[in-house]
Amino acid sequence: MTKELIDKYHVPAPRYTSYPTVPYWDQETPQIERWKESVQISFDQSNATDGISLYIHLPYCESLCTYCGCNTRITRNHSVEDPYIKAVLKEWELYNGLFSAKPVIREIHLGGGTPTFFSPENLQNLIEGLLKNSVVHKDAEFSFEAHPANTTEAHLQTLFDLGFRRLSLGIQDFDPRVQLIINRIQSYTQVKEVTELARAIGYSSINYDLIYGLPVQTLEGIESTIEQTLTLRPDRIAFYSYAHVPWIKPGQRRYTEKDLPSLELKRQLYELGRKMLTAAGYEEIGMDHFSLKSDSLYQAEINGRLHRNFMGYTHQYTQLMIGLGVSSISDTWLAFGQNVKKVEDYQALIHQEKFPLFKGHFLTDEDLIIRKHILNIMCKGETSWEDSSMVCSSLSAGIERLIPVAEDGLIELGDKHLKVTNAGKRFLRNICMALDARLWANQPKTTMFSMAE
């Protein structure tokens, strides 16, 4: 990979967990009745066959990880747990009031924040409340994110008994210097203990989150982190580029751009990590992800079933994903809706028995076509517009923008088809951005996204 190519595509770019991306949604308050109708349509179309997915945002953390871009609330006061869970369950009741049958739960994912901030007893109350009037799909997958430093055997056993089989540990880096500056402290021993305990209990898939491009990160440090990771052999590894967005997340102002690796060093960090992971038998999946061949994520990719949503890559597709909790995003396929971002606002709206949405977007026919192309690129590495249903007015302009991308060897571009090359796998975000009609129609005047590299 040439330095010139890296430099050329080192531009701000969306992550493409949705299309349109969140900054290009309709900014007005969502039309609640129209939103409810969209939920009902999607539910009726898919619940009996695919089931639905639930994402629950649990925002609390005891300390601020300065690199983090998530919506969090920092507190050591655990009395916040019970009222928050009651609000989430009340929101779920609002959605249940829209459904024409018992919901069939295909996926549950607990994200944050730090889900293991909550006690095992409160997590049990949450999950039992969600499942009380629901049916669990025969192929259901329940997963949760956890901090290795506060995840106990009781957390693991309680959630396992409730049907959870996948665990994601946020590690980021084992280097003590990096952990100190990003305020994310956990030892290799803690990670090892949680991993081994989860496996002994029966968890079938364990993911580690690792980040390259963090402040004061070095080649020696990332090599050591990967080596330690490989000794524990997680089933999946998410190897992300650090997103530096201090204008959105003030906690990142604890350090400056001078503390971050140079573009050349960041490239070397990525290349070293990728080389070590693939040499150890991990397969590269979509963007930023690696998995063992035994894991369902790899099986989904080779079988053409890989899907990407607001929870990231998944081996299952559901048309309807309901997001519960502060700042959560729901997706009916026909529309997106996001909850308010402040805990107090969220709880106040729930107390009034109102859907706590503050922002949304109803997809046009053109949006849906571009969305399918971007999903195909992100999940399959190729897309086609041979079928007239995959053609829209803005597609031809996107194809024109892809011509120089093809000349750079990142895609193979035909009359009715494109395929990402091996060299292009690293630049999936840039390739998708060429097709992003809404971005090109309204170029941002200020920095909106993190860098692609």
N, C-alpha and C positions, 0 to 999 in steps of 0.2 A: 504494500500500500504506500503510494508516494506521498511525501509531505505536501506537495501542491494540491493533491486531491483532498487530503484531510483539511487543509486550510480553506479550500473552495467551499466545502460543505459544512464548515464550522459556522453555522448561522442559527439564530433563534428558531426553534421549531416545536410544534405541539407534540404531545406524547401519543395522541390518537387512540385514547381509550373510548372516544366517541367521535362521530361526525354528525353534524357540525361540532367543532370543539367549543367548550363552555364559553369562551369570550365572544363567540359569534351567535350565541343563543339570543332569542328575543329578550330584550332587557326589561320589558314591562312585567308587572306582576302577572303570574299565570292566570288564565281563565279557568277557575277551579271546576266549574261544571263541565267544561270541555275536557279538562284533565281527567276527571272522574269517568267520563264517557270513554276516553281512550283506554283507561285501565280496564274497564268492563269489556270492551271489544277485544283487547289482547287476552284477557283472562278466558273469555269464552272460546277464543280461537285455539288456545294452547294448553290450558290447564289439564284437560283430560288425557292429553298425549304426552307432552313434554314436562308438565308441571311448571312451577315457578321458582325463581331464586329470591332469596332474602339476603340483603346486606344490612348489618346492624353496626352503626358507628358508635363506639364507646370512647368518648374523647379524653377521658381523664388520664393524666400522668402525674407521678409524684415529682418529677424534675423535667426540665426542658432540654431535649436533645437539640443542640443549636443548628444542626444540619437539616432538621426535619421540616418538610413542607406541608405536613398534614394539619388539619384543624384540631387543635388540642386545647385542653383546659388544665393548667398546672395547679395541683393542690395536694396536700397531705391529709385533707379532711375526708375520711371515707364515709361520712354520713351522707354524702351526695349520692351514693350508690343507689339506695332504695328508691328515692323519688325519681331518679332518672330512669330506672328500669320500669317503674310504674307508668311513666310518660310514654316510653317506647311501646309498652304493651297496649296502652290506650290508643296510640297511633295505629297499631296493628288492628285494633277493633274497628277503627274508622275504615280501614281498607276492607276488612271482612264484611262490613256492611254493604260494600259494592259488589261482592262476589255472588254469583248465581249458584255456587256449589261449594263444598269444602275444598279449600286450597290443597293442592298436591305439592308438597315441598320437595324440590329436587336438589336445591343447594341452600346452605346457610353459611355465611362467612361473617365472623366477628372481626372487625377492624378497628383501628383507633388512630391516635391515642394508644393506650395500653389496655387491651381487654383483660389481662391478668392483674390490672389494678383492682378489679372487682373480686370480691371473695368468691370461692367456689359455690357457696350457698346462694349468693345473689345471681351468679351465672346460671345455676340450676333453676332458680325461679324464672329467669328470663326465658330460657329455652323451653321449659315446661309450659310456660304461658303462651309461647309462640305455637307450640305443637298441640295445645289442648283441643282445639277444634279443627285440626288439620289432619291430612293423610301424608305419611312419609312415603315418597316414591321408592320403588324397589331398587333403583340405582342412585339413591341419594348420596351426596357427598357433603359432609359438614367439616368446616375448617376454621381455624382461628389463628390470629397473630399473637405472639407472646414475647415478653422481655425475659431473656434467660436469667436475669438477676432476681426476678421476683416470681417465677413460675414454680409452683410447688407440686408435690406428688398429688395433693388433693385436687388442685386445678386439673391436672392431667387425667386423673381417674374419674372425677366427676363428669368432665366433658366426654370422655370415652364412653362412659355408661349411658350418656345421652345420645350417642351415635356419632360423635366426632372421630374421624380417622386421619385427618391431615392437620399438621402443625407447621406453622411458619415462624421461625426465630429471626428476629432482627438483630444481626450481629454487626454488619457494616465493615468492621476492621478489628483485628486482634492486637494491633500495634498500640501499646499503652499511650504513646505520645498523641496519636490520632484520637484515641478514645477520650483523652483528657480535654482536647480542644473542642471536640464535638459534644462533650458531656454525655457520652454513652459508654458507661463502664460496666463491663462484664468480663469475667476471666474465661480462659479456655476451659478450665476445670468446671465452671458453672455450666457452660454450654455442653460439655461432654456429659455431665451428670443428667441434665434435662433430656438430652438426646437418647442416652441409654435407658433412662427411666421410661420415656415415651415408647421406645421400641419394646421394652419388657412388658408394658401394659398392653400393647397391641396396635399402636399407630402404624399405618401402612405406608404413609408418605410424609417425609419431613423435608421442609424447605429451609434453606438459609438465605437471608438477604445480605449481599455484600455490595459495597459501593466503591467505585474508583473515581479519583478526582477530588477526594476530600482534602482539607487543609493539612499541610505538613506530611502528606503521604509520600512514601518513597518506593522505589523498585524493590529494595530489600524487604521493606515492610509488607508490601502486597504479596511478595513471594512467600514470606513466612505465613501470612494469613491464609493463602491458598493451600500451602502445605499442611497447616493445622486443620483446615477444613477437610482436606482429602483423607486425613486419618480417621475422621468421623463419618465420611461417605454419606452425606445426606442424599435423598432421592432426587431432589431438585435444588438448583441454585439460581437465584436471581442476581445477576451481576450488572448493576446499574451504573450509569453515569450520574455523578452528583449534579443536582440541579441548583445552581446558585441564583437565588431570587430574593436578595435582601430587601428589595422594594415591596415584596409581599410578606416575607418572613423576617421581621427585625432581629430575631435571635441569631441570624446568620451574620449580623454585624459584629459579633464577638471577634471575628477575624476579618481580614481584608483580602482583596484579590492577590496581594503579595504573598499571602500564606498558601494560596492554591497552587497546585502544580501547573507548570507552563503547558501550553497546548501540546508541545512535543513530548513532554514527560507524561501527560495524561494519555496520549496515544500509546506510549510505551507501557504504561500501566495496564491499559486494556489489552494490548497484544500479548503481554506476558500472562495475564490472567486467563485469557481465552486459550492460549497455547497450552497452559498447564491443565486446564479443565478438559479440553478435548483429548489431550494425551492420556488423561486418567480414565477415559471411557465415557465422558459426558457428551451428549449430543446437543448441538446448538438448536434451540427451538425459537422460532420467530425472532423477536427482538429482545435482547437482554436476558434471555432464559436458557438454562442448560439443564438437562435431565439424564438420568440413567435410562437405558433401554427398557428396563423393567417397570418404569414409572408410567402412569396413565397419560401423562402429558406427551411423552414420546409416542405412545401408541396412538393418541389422537392425531398427532401430526402426520404419521405415516398412513393413517386411515382417512385423512382428509376431514377430520371432525374438530380440529382445533378451532377454538373460538376466543374472541377477545372482548372484554367488557370493562366496566368501571372497576372491577376487582382484579383486572389483569387477564392473563391467559388462563383458560379453563378447558377441560376436555369435554365439557358438555355445553349444549346450547339450550337456553330457554328464551322464549320470546319476551316474557315478562319478568323484569327484575324490580322488586320493591325495595327501596332504601328506607330504613327506619332510623330515627335518631337525628341529632343535630348535624346539619350540612350534608346528610346523605343524599345520593342521587338515585332516582328511579328511572327506569327505561321500559317503555311499553313497545318498543320498536317504532311506533308511530310518533312518539313524543318523549321528551325528557322533562323531568321536574326535579328541582333541588330544594331541600329544606333550608330554613333559616340557619345562620351560622353561629348564633349566640345561644347558649344553653337557656338563659332566662327567657328569651323571645320564644324559643321552641316550647318550653314548658308552659308558658302563658297561653300560646295558641292551642296546645293540646288540651289544656284545662278548659278552654272555651269550646272544645270539641270541633276545632277547625283543622283542616289539613294545613300543615305548617310550611307550605311552599312559599318561596319568595322569587323564584326565577324558573323559567322553563322555555321549551321550544317545541313547536309542532312541525314535524318534518314535512317538507314539500315533496312532490314526486321526484324532483331533481335531487333533493337532499338524499332520498332513499337510494337512488341509483349510485351517486358518488359514495355513499356510505358502504354499499355492497362492494364497490371496487377497492376501497381502502381496507375493508375487512379482509378481502381476498389477498391483497398484498401483504398485510400484516400476518395472516394466518397460513396462507398457502404459497406465498412468494410468487404469485402470478394472478393475472385476471384477464378476462376476455370480454369484448363487446361485439362478438359475432351475432348474438341474439339481440334483436331490436329492443327488447325490454331493458337492456343494459346500456342504452344510448340516450343521451340528453344533450341539450344545446351547449352546455359548458364543458362537455367531455372533450370536444375537438380542441378547445383552447388548452386543456390540460395535457392532451397528447402532444401538442406543439411544444409545451414547456418540457416535455420528457425527451425531446430529441437530443439536446446536449447531454442529458443524463445517460442516454444510450451511447452517445459518442465517447463518454468517459468510461464506458464498459460496465456500468452499474446495472443495466437492464438490457435484455434483448427485446427490441421493439418491432413488432410486425404490424400488418395492416389492421388486424382485429384482435391483437393479443400482446401482452407484455409478460416477461418472465424476469424475475430478479436473478442476477448472476451471483456466484460465490462472493465476488468483490462487493456486490451491492448489498449483501445481507446487513452489513454494518450501517447502511444508509437508508434503512426502511423509512424512517421519519421524513427524510428529504424527498424520497420518491413519492410518498403519499402527499407531501405538501404541494407537489406539482399539480396534483388533481384537486386540491382544496379550493373549490370555486369561491367559497365565502371569504377565505383569507385573501385571495387575489382581487376580489371585488372591493375589499375594504382593508387595504394594507395598514397595519398598526403604525401610529405615529410615535408611539413610545414603546419601550421594551415590554413585551407581554409574556414571552415564553423563555424558558431556559435554553441554553445552547444545545444543538443537536449532538455535538460530540462531548 
